[in-house]
Amino acid sequence: MQKSNRWLATGLLHEQVRNTAGENLGKIEDIVVDPATGNIQYAVLSFGGVLGTGTKLFAVPWPLLRLSNTGDYIFLNVARGTLERAPGFDRDHWPDFSDPAWRRSIHDYYGSPAPVIPDRTAAVPERRVVVEHVNRARTARQGLSLGAGLAIIVLVVALGWTAFLLSTRGWEQTKQDMRSTLQNAAYAAKETSHDAALTTKVKTALALSKRIPSGQVDVTSEGNVVTLRGDVPSEEVRTRAESVAGDVPGVEDVQNHLFVTSQSR
């Protein structure tokens, strides 16, 4: 790496990371940049594995990193054991870096204050606001025209299908078929709405728990059964996530498919 007071992205990638004890903490695989501000938020470190196989990735808050005095490596004041137990992820399942719950869990773990996302709406010039309102109104009119056209098409198809049923099955059978179809559609809509609401309640409960990295837990619901999937750092977190989900009103059973990626030592 260049020995200067400037860091180049090409020099950062694959640079070795060490702590004050001289322990090897892996290398920098990538960096995460906030698209709104252009600031670097996290360094993605690879640690463990053999020849890149089974390597675990960690997102470390960028302010914790600095160039060593000799300029030969990147300095991170974290013990090796702390990094081994840190929330991580694999190369095929990257977290959502914009998720507030995930960001809070990472910064709480490393004891680093979470970056404040600035509210840029107040700085938008008045002319831009007016243009945005005009564009929204235009889009709404276009959406209304498209919606009206689709409604007419659906109506024509429905009338044609009804006429076909009447001509082939008679009025009584057609009436029964239409009633059954409407009942099935209403039941499906009700079930879908219930599942979505239950999933939202479970995700909210997990996000409110400071000891659960909710950004790494995927939640799905079917009926009153909730399924948890994803990677968590310990068996304790896995068990706690199942307990929190089970305590949500309306949940009758929890299918816990969470995978423990790192056991506490």
Secondary structure, 3 states (H helix, E strand, C coil): CCCCCCCCHHHHCCCEEECCCCCEEEEEEEEEECCCCCCEEEEEEEECCECCECCEEEEEEHHHEEECCCCCCEEECCCHHHHHCCCCECCCCCCCCCCHHHHHHHHHHHCCCCCCCCCCHHHCCHHHHHHHHHHHHHHHHHHHHHHHHHHHHHHHHHHHHHHHHHHHHHHHHHHHHHHHHHHHHHHHHHHHHHHHHHHHHHHHHHHHCCCCCHHHEEEEEECCEEEEEEEECCHHHHHHHHHHHHCCCCCCEEEEEEEECCCCC
